[in-house]
Amino acid sequence: MQLIFIGESVKVIDKKTNGIYLTNYPDTPWIAIMGLRNLIAHQYHRIDEEEIFNIIYDDLDRLQNTIELMKFDLTQTK
């Protein structure tokens, strides 16, 4: 469920910024994150448990680092 929340949050940010803000962080696979959300929410019968395991253990730390950078960048623009 947390992966759905993350994907939905990315979709909202992308929509509210007209697809521009996330381009400031091109090393993060935003489209894949949104796609994973759709897969889990709508095509759950296609979920590969091993892939979800790999995402949790290999990718979430990098995503958290990017989010921390985004938060920092936003505080610098005030």
SVG drawing of the C-alpha trace seen along z (x, -y; Angstrom):
<svg xmlns="http://www.w3.org/2000/svg" viewBox="-8 -33 28 46">
<polyline fill="none" stroke="black" stroke-width="0.4" points="0.0,0.0 2.9,-2.4 4.2,-1.9 0.7,-2.9 0.8,-6.0 4.3,-6.9 3.2,-6.5 0.0,-8.5 2.0,-11.3 4.4,-11.4 1.4,-11.6 -0.1,-14.5 3.2,-16.4 3.6,-15.8 0.1,-17.0 0.2,-20.1 3.5,-21.2 2.4,-20.4 5.1,-17.8 7.9,-20.2 9.1,-19.8 10.1,-16.2 12.4,-16.9 14.7,-18.6 15.6,-15.2 16.2,-13.1 18.0,-10.3 14.8,-9.1 12.5,-6.9 9.3,-8.9 7.4,-7.2 8.3,-3.8 7.2,-4.8 3.8,-6.0 3.6,-2.8 4.3,-0.6 1.4,-2.3 -0.9,-1.6 0.2,2.0 -0.3,2.6 -3.6,0.8 -5.2,2.1 -3.2,5.2 -2.3,6.8 -2.5,10.2 0.6,9.3 2.8,8.4 6.1,10.1 6.9,10.5 10.6,10.7 10.6,7.5 8.7,5.8 11.2,7.2 14.1,5.7 12.4,2.3 12.0,2.2 15.5,3.2 17.4,1.6 15.5,-1.5 13.7,-3.1 16.8,-4.5 17.7,-6.3 14.2,-7.6 14.3,-8.8 17.6,-10.6 16.0,-12.3 13.0,-13.4 15.2,-14.8 17.0,-16.8 13.7,-18.0 12.7,-19.2 16.0,-20.9 15.8,-22.6 12.3,-23.8 13.4,-25.5 16.2,-27.2 13.8,-28.9 11.8,-30.7"/>
</svg>
